[in-house]
């Protein structure tokens, strides 16, 4: 597989064409950002860790019946994925009140929710990723009614599977955001990445009652170095994958 011209560069990844129009080449970067890019830093090893972590998670999800655009990992920082038409949406699932949700509703962070909450935001740094409801998505033609139903179904299925994965490694899946896309033949699939950059993860091994972050909140809130936390997540996921006979590449 040959890497060709760069198609896109985001905050955490670069995307390249390949000699196969149905396959894209993803390169994970060491850049960390917060506040829609207002805060930035280069953190050595972050790209490699996120590439390895998302590889294991996509394989664990596949073993649980959740399909994605992921094909295979190529190197420490590179992987191949299926070519997708991406929906311009951030799809957020919340199991526990935290972050902007807790602030928005004046709820103490860590409060359990009676049921998981599915939210959508328009993916736009320029607009600040504004919240949008189902009617707005359909009215603006960001997705059809049928597509939105399938996106929502998949988001809840991902939440159920991810919750099982993380609870198996003594981690609380507080919330996460994903993206979805459509293949040239019309199949809607989970896409982008699932890493501690995109999930809020709390360590359940700490018995003190204090929230121990294993995610990007360490960077976002100036709480400490993210690398040891990301390494801990990767080590636990690898152990689970080996126990389940799931590939880590």
N, C-alpha and C positions, 0 to 999 in steps of 0.2 A: 504494500500500500504506500503510495507516494503522497506527501504533503505538498499542496499547491498554494495558491494565493490566500492571504488572510481575508476572511469575510467579515469579521467582527472582533472587537476587543471591548470587553466589559470590565467590571471592577475586579473580578477574580479569575477570569478565564479568557483565552483567545480561541477563536474558532476559525478553522481553515477548511478549504475545499480539498478534496482528494481526487485521484484519478477514477474514482467510482462516484457517480452523481448521487447515489443513494446513501453514501457514507460521508460523515464529517469527522475531522480530526480536532480534538479538544486539547488544549494545553492549559494546565492549571498554573496560576501565578502565585507569587509570594505576597502579593498585595492584600492588606486588610483594610476594610473601610467601614465606616459607620455614619449614620445620619445622611444617607443618600450621597455618600462620598465626601461629606464635609470634613470628616476625620480620616486620615490615611496614614499608613505605615507599611514599610517593607519588612516582613517577618520571615527570616530564613527557615525553610523547611515546611512552611504552611501549605504551599502548593502540592508538594509531594504527599503530605498527610491527607489532605482533602481528596486527592485523586485515589489514594488507597482506601480511604474510608468509604467514599461513595461507591467504589467498586464492590466492596464487601456488602454494603447495604443493598445495592441493586441485586446482587446475587442472592442474598437472604430473602429479599422481597419476591424474586422470581420463584424461589422454592416454596413460597407461600401463595403463589398464584397471581402475583401482581407483576404485570409486564411493564417494560420501560423501553426507552430508546437505546439503552446501553448495549454495546456489542462486546468490547473487551478492553482491558488495560494494556497499553503498549510499553510503558516505561514508568519511571517514578512520577512523571508529571503529565504524561500523555495517555489519551484513551480514544477509542473510536466509538461513534454513536450513529444512529440512523438519522438521515436527513428528515427534518420535520418543519412544517409550517407552525410556528409557535403562536399560541393565543396570547394577546397582550395583557395578561392577567397574572397577578400574584394571588395564589390560592392558599389561604391560611386556615389551619386547623388548630383549635385551642382546647386543651383538656383541663387547664388550670389557669386561673387569672394571673397574668404577669405582663410586664412591659406596657405597651400603649393601651392594651385592653384594660388593665387594672387602673391606669391613670384616667382613661376616658370615662369610666363608670364609678370612680372613687371606691374601688374595691381593694382590699389588702392583697398585696402580692402573695401568692401561695394559696389563695382561697380555691378550694375545689369547685368545679362547675357541675351542675346537675346533669348536663349532657354536653358532649363536644360541640363546639361552636365553629361553623364554617363561615369564613368571611372572604370577600374578594376585594382586591385593590387594582386599579389600573396601573400597569407597569410603566411608569414614566418618572424618571428622576426630575425632569423639568417641572412637573406638576406636584411633585412630592408624593407620588404613589397614592392618589386619593382613593378613599373607600368608595365602592360602588355596589349597589344591590342588583339582584337578578333582573329586575325590570330595566335598569340602566344599561346593563350589559347587552340585553336584547335590543333595546331602543337604539343603542349606538352601533349595533351590528358587530360587536366584539366576539360574539358567539351566538349561534342559533339556540332556540329553546331546547331542541333535541340534544345539541352539543353540550349545553350547560347542564342538562340532566345527567349526561354521561360523565362530564367533568366532576360534578358533585358526587356521583356514585363512586368514582374512582378515588376521590379525595378521602372519602370516609373509609374505603377499603384500605388505602395506604395508612390511614391513621390506626386502624385496627391491627394491621400487620406490624407497623412500626412500634406500636405500643407493646406488642408481644415481644418483639426483638429486644427493645430496650429494657423492659421489665426483666427479661431473662439474664441481663448483665447488670442488674441492680442500678438502673438509671431511670429516672422519671422523665418521660416525654411530656414536657409542659406544653409546648406548642411547636409548630413548624410551618414553613411556607414551601410550596412546591410550584412548579410550572408544568403545563401540559401542552402537547402539540399534536398535530395531525399529520400522518404519513401521506405520501402522494396518493395512496389508494384509499385514503379516508379513515384509517384506523386512528383512534385517539389513544395516546399513550402518555404515561408519566415521563417527564424529560428533565433537563437541566442537571441538578445535583441534589444530594441529601447528605449534609455534613454538619458539623457543629457550627458552621457559618449560618446555616439555614434552619437549625433546630435550637430550641431552648432546652437544655439537658441539665438535670440536677442529680447529683450523686446520692444514691440511697444507702450507700455503705457508711456514710457519716451518721453516727447515732446522736450527735450533739443537738440536733434539731435546727442547726444553722444551715441555710441554703449554701451548698457547695456547687458552684457553677462549673460545668464541663463544656462550655460553649463560648460563643463570641461575646457574650456579655462581659467576659473578663477584659476584653479589649474595649468594648463599647463604654463600659462604666469605669475603666481604669482600675480594675480589681486585681490585675496580675497578668502574668505571661500565659498566652493561650497554648503554647506548644506542649507543655506537660499535660494539660487537660486533653488536648487532641490526641496525644500519644496514648493516654489512658483509655480513651474511647476506642481507638484503633486496636489496642491490645485486647480489650474485652470482646470486641466484635470478632476478631480473629479467633479467639478461644471458642466463641459460640459457633462460628462457621465450621471450625475443625470438628467440633462435637457433633454437628449436624451433617457433616460430610459435604458441606457447601464450599465451592471454590472461592479462593480469596484473590483471584486474578481474573 
